Each structure stands twice: as C-alpha cells, then as structure tokens.
Amino acid sequence: MSAPRAIREEAARWLDRLQRENGSEEAQAAFARWHDESPEHQLAYEAVERTWRHLQEAGHEPHVLALRHETALRMTRRTSRRAGSGYRVAAAMVLVVAGLAVAVGMSSRIELPPPVVALLDRLSLGNQRTYRTQTGERLAITLQDGSQVTLNTRTEIETAFGPAERKILLRHGQVLFNVAKDPRRPFVVETQGRRLVAVGTSFDVRVEGGRVQVTMVEGTVRVEPAGESTARARSVPDEEPSEGNAAARESSTPPGEAGSQMPQGSFLLSAGEQMVIEASNIQRVRLADAEKVTSWRIGQVIFERARLADAIAELNRYSETQIQLADPALADLELSGAFATGRTAVFIEALTAYFPIEVAEANDRAIVLRARQEPQ
C-alpha cells in the first residue's frame, strides 16, 4: 500500500532539503521528527530515496540526460517568474522524480513510485516529444539514441523516432545536431519541405520564415525534397562556390545507403559547406566558417565586416529589448567583433564608443539609436 500523493511529494521535498543543506543538524532533526510521525512518512521517503538512487545509477543514460536537461530548463523558466523557496523546492522535486520516470524502460529492477507514473503522463515522455526555447534561451539535449541536439533562441523541434529512421521536425529557429552513428536508422531533420538525411555527422540548421540555412561542421548530409510531389529546386552557385557544388553531386551516393540512388532534386553537403534555400525555391552552396556560424552555442555571435543593420537584427534574436535605427544612414556601417548574446547594454556601449552613434530613446522594449548630435 502506497502513501497518499501529498505525503510522497512532501518526502521528495525532504530529500531535496537534506541534499541542499548537506545533512545539517537542524535539517536532520526536523526530518527525523517528520519521519517518525507515521509509517506512511517512512514508506514514502524510502520510495523516493530508492528512486533517487536508481537515477544516479542510470544517470549516464541518454533518456535520463534528455529529461534532466528539459526539466532544468523548465525550472529556470518558472523560477524566473515566481519567487520563493517553496516553488524552488517543488521544482526540484519534479527534477528528482521525473528524472527517474525515464528509467522505466531501461531496467526491470527499477521500482517506480506512483507519482512517477503521473509525471510520465504530464511530461509526455516517449518516442515523440517537443522541445522549445524562448527568447535568449539555449537548450542542450541528449536524445534517446545518444545524439546531442542544442537549440538556439526561439526554437521548436519535435522528435519522432521510429524503427526505420530517427526523425526531427524543426518548426522554427536554429539547432546544432551532433548525430550518433546508426547506419540502420538514418537521422532525418525535416523542415520547410526539405529532408536533411545523416547517419553520423554534425551540422547546423537555421530556419527563418521560408529561408533554410544548413551549415556542415563534420561529415556529410543529403538534402532532399520532403515529398515526391515537391518540385525540383534550381541550383544557383554563388560567386565563389565550393569545390564540387551541390548540383555537381546530384548523382552521388547518399550517406548510409551505399549503392542506392538519390531521389531527384537531392544534393550532398560536406564539411565546410553551407546551403541556403530561399522561399523562392532557389538553392545555392558556398563555403562557410562553421565555427563562426555555430558560435551561438557558447553564447556569442561573431561579425566580420557585417552591416550594422544585419548585426542588430542578429542580436535582436536574443533579447526582448529590440535595438532600432532611427537614422537609415547608419545601416551600412561595417562592424567586426565577437559579442555576447543577450547582453544588449554591452553591445550598445561598444557601438557608442566606436561609432558616431548615440542613444536617442531607451525603455524596456526598445533602444533607439541615431547619429550622434554635435553640441551647439
């Protein structure tokens, strides 16, 4: 017979407190009084403690890592909106118990307390899950196959793993994929009518409106239409195309499918290349600096002779406070350097120090810049 849910949740809070306070005398004394009040308290605490031990034993498993990442992000969001230690403890309880929910499919020796079953339903665990980030957030996930996925600001993906393929639906935003090798199940990213097929590789995908940008870090990815009815895209090389552009590789063998034929309209991308697919259905391939493109994963954006207007648009992705140019003549100023994402004030300070620019207006929603006014 299990203890009531309220008592089990209270037991989880006691476990959290004892760990946070490192078994202080005060905490131990208070816990002992609660623990000895009734057999239900004792049974509930034993169940939660047993579950926590199993989590530690299975802590390296991809399922556990994935849920811990997601739960940590939820804690960050919620505690930023609600102050008070009580809510923090409740969130920590969810991390303790929900983290173990994943272990149900990994070991028959794990005995799950009833709260885990409820959390399993509420958190929608399974082969199909949705991950998203808000403005300025980054989220690192280890998927059930061991692949590592990092979401940039304002991003949403949905995973749908099956026996034939590991599919990710990228709805919007930017993601860095580090794919675990599995030749039997290709890793597929589907977005904007395109499929990006990989076996074991690393690549960055950014989706804005109808524009898709794929940047290869390592390995090879096949870009193909998502459906047979998709019209074949035109390939338009840049002024300085990479060696062997996508059009020249249409007949190449796709990754993980030796000897098979690639679907019509498919292209291969290799390390150091970038494909841009516009809403007008035009594709082009060019060389790219993968380190620069993926610098966001460490909280930076790198500009090299970028237009000020473009640099501002990029940094605005990471903040609710939007930078605006009151003077259109400032848009074409060139900017180089590395800047921290979400640090709008630091960026403004650099601009006003090195350019003839000043702040005309500032509030929580916008910072308006104009050409510096000469004193009368």
N, C-alpha and C positions, 0 to 999 in steps of 0.2 A: 504494500500500500504506500503510495507516494504522498508527500506533504502537499498542502494547498499551494497554488501558484504564488500567492503573495509571500509565503514563507520561503519558497525556493528563491524568489527574487531577492528577498532580504538576505538569504545565505550568500548569494552571489555578491551582494554589496559588502558583506563582512569579509569575504575573500579578497575583494579589491582593497578594502581598508587595511587589512593586515599586511598585504604586499606593499602598499604605498607607504605605510608607516614602519615598515621593516620590523614588524613584531614588537612594537614599543610596549612597555609595561602597561600604559594606560589602555591601549587598544586591546592587549591580551586580556586584561582584567574585564573590560566591558564585553568582549567577545565571550569570555567564559561564563559571565552571568547570563547572556542571551542563550548560549549553547545549552546550558543546564536547565533552562526553564521548562523544556518539554522534549520528549523523544522525537517529535516532529522536527524540531530545530536541528537535532543531532543528525537525523536521517537526511534532511535537506542539505546540510553542509557537507556531509560525506559524499552525496551525489555530485554536488558542484565541484568539490575538490578532486574527485575522481575524474570528472570530465576535463578539468584543467590539466591534470597530469597527462591525460591522453593527448590533449592538444600539444603539449610540449614534446611528447614523443613523436608526433606526426607533424611537427612544425615546419619541416622542410618540404612537405608535400605541396605540389602546385595548387591543389584545391584550397588548402589551408592558407597559403600565401595570398591567393587571389582574394579570398573573403576578408582576410585581415587588412589588406590594402583598402578594399572598398569600405569596410567598417570604420577604419581610421579616417577616411575622407568624410564619411557621414558625421563622425564625431566632431571633426573640425568645423563643418558647416553649422551644425546645430549649436555647439557651444559658443560659436561666434555670435549667435542670435540670442542665446539665453544665458544669463549669468547665474552663478550659484553652484556650490559644490554638489548639491543634491543631484542636479542634472548631469554633472560630470560623472558621478558615481554610477548613475543609471546607464549612461552611455558606455562606461567601462564594463558594466555587467553584460550589455549586449555583445561587446567585443569578446568577453570570456566565453559566453555560452554559444553565440552564433558562430564563432570561430570553430568550435567543435562540431557544429552541425554538419560541416562538410565531410568530417571523418567517417560518417555513417557508411559511405560507400567504399571505404578503404580498408576497414578492418572489422572482422566479425567480433573481435573481443572488446570493442568499444561499446559500452552501455550508455545510452543517451537518456538523460533525464527528460521528463515530459516537456519542460519549457523549450527544449531544443527543437522538438517537432513543430511547435507553433512558430518558432523563429524561422525554421526551414521554409514554412509556407509564406511567411511575411516577407522574407528576403528573396523569394523567387529563385532558389538555387536550382541547379540542374544544367542541362546542356544548352539552354537558351537563356541568356542574361543580357541586361542592358547596363552599360556604364556611361556616365556623363560627367562633365566638368562644367563649372560655372566660370564667370569672368575671372581671370587671374589664377585659376587653379590648374594644377598638374596632377595626374594620377598615374602611378605605375602599377601594373597588374601582371601577375604570373598566371597564365591560363592553365587549364587542366592538362594540356599536352606539354607544358613546360615552356611554351613560347612566352616571351616578355613583350608587353604592349604598354606604351607610355602615351597618355592622352594629353594634349596641349589644351590651352584655354578654349572655352566654349565648344566643346567637342562631345559627340554622342556616337557610340557604337553599340551594335547588338551582336552577340556571339550565337552561332547556331552550328554546333559540332555534330557531325553525323559519321556513320561508318565509312562513307566514301570520300568525304572532304571535311576540312575544318574551315567553316565559312564565317567571315566577319562582315557585317553590313555597316559601312561608315556613312552615317547620315549627314554629318557636317563637322567641320573642324579639321584638326591635324593630329596625326598619330605616327609614332615611330614603332615599327614592327621588327622585333628580333625573333625570327621564326625557328622553332625547334625542328630538326630534320625528321621527316617521316615520309619516305618515298611512296608508301602505300596510301597516304592521305594527304593530298596537296593542301596547302594553306591558301585560301581564296579571300581576297578583300573585294567586296562588291560595292560600287558607288557610281552614281551618275551614268548608269548604263554601261559601265565597264567592269570587267573582272581582272584582278591582278593575281596571277597564279604563281605560287612559290612552293618550294619544298623545304629548304633551309637557307635563309638569307636574311638580310637586314635592309629595310627601305622605309622611307618617309613618304606619307601621303597627306596632301593638304587639299581640302575641298572648300571653295568659296563660291556661292552661287552656282553657276554652271561650269566653273573652271576647276579642273583637277590637275594637280601637280604631283608627279611621282619622282622622287629622288632616290637613286640607288646608293647604298652605303657599301654593301658587300653582296656577292653572288649575282644571281640572275632572276628576273621576274618576267613572266609573259603577260602582256596586256592584250585583252581580247574583248570583243563585244559581249555584253551580258546575255543577249538572246539572239537566236538565229535571225530574227527579223530586223536586228539593228543594222542600219545602213553602214557600208564600209566607209571609214573616215579617210579623208585626204591627208597625205603626209606632206608637210611643208617644212623643209630643212631651214635652220637658222643660217645667219651669215657665216658662222663658224661652227658647222655641225661636227659631232663627234665622229671618230673613225668607225665606219660601218654603221650608218644610222638605222633607225627602225625600219624604214622602207626596204633597205638592202637585206634585212634579216627576216623578212616575212616567211621564208621557207625553212628557217632554222628549226631544229628540234626543240620542243618546249621542255622546260625543266621537269625532271621526274617522269618523263614519258618517252623514253628512248625509242626511236623508230616510228613514232606516231606522227600524224600530220596535224599541223596547227590549223585552227579554224580561220576562215577567211577574215581578213582585216586584223589579224593578230600581229604583235610585234614583240621582240625581245629587248629588254633593257639590261645593261650590265653595270657593274660598279663604276661610279664616277659619272654616270649619265643621268639626265633628267628629262622626263617627258611632260609636256604641258598640253592638256586637252581643253580647248576652249568650248564655250557653249555653242559656237558656230560649227562644231564638229570638225575642227581643224586640229591636227596633231603635229607637234614638232619636237625634235630631240636635240639636246645641246649638252655640252659638258657642264658640270656643276661642282661646286665645292660642298661636299656632303657635310663636312664639319661645320661650315658656316650655316647651312640650311637647318641643321639639327641642333644648333647651339641653344635653342629654346629649352632643351631638356635639362640644362643646368641653369635655367633662369636668365638667359642672355639673348639679345639679338645683336647681330653684327652687321654693320653697314659699311660698304666700300663705295665711296663716291655716289651715294644714293641721293635722289632728290629729297629735299626736306619734306615735301608733301607725302612722299611714299614712306619715309621713315616715321612720320607722325601717324599715318594710317596703320602701320605695323604695330607701333607701341600702343595705339588706342585699343587694340585687341585685348590687352591685358588689364585694362582699368575701366572702371565705371565713370571716372572723370575723363572726359574727352578733350583733347587738345584741338583747337581750331585756329585757322589762319585768317585774320581779318584783312590782311593785305595780300592779294593774289601774287604780287611780285615776289614774295618770299618763297613761293612754292618750289622754284627751280634752284634754290641754293643747294650746294652739294655738301653732304655730310658723311664723315667716316668715323668709325669707332665702335666700341662694344658697350652696350647699355643694359642695365638690369631691367628685366620685365617687371611691370607693376610699380616701378619707382618713378612715377611721373614727375615729382618735385625735383629729383636729381637730374632728370633729362632737361627740364626747363632751366635749371640752374646752369647747365652746360651750354645750352643754346644762347642764353642771355649774356654769358661770359665771352663767347667766341664769335657771336654774330651780332649785327646791329639790330637786335630784337629786344622787345620789352613786353611785359605782361600788361595788356590793356584791361582785362577783366578776369576775375577768378572766383569760382564758387565750387561747391561740392560736385556739380555736374559738368562744368566746363572751365577750361582755361583758354582765354582768347589772346592770341599773340598778334603783335603789329610791329611795323618798322619803328625803330627807336626814334623818338621825337627829340630833335635838337633843342636845347634850352634857348629860350628867347633872350 
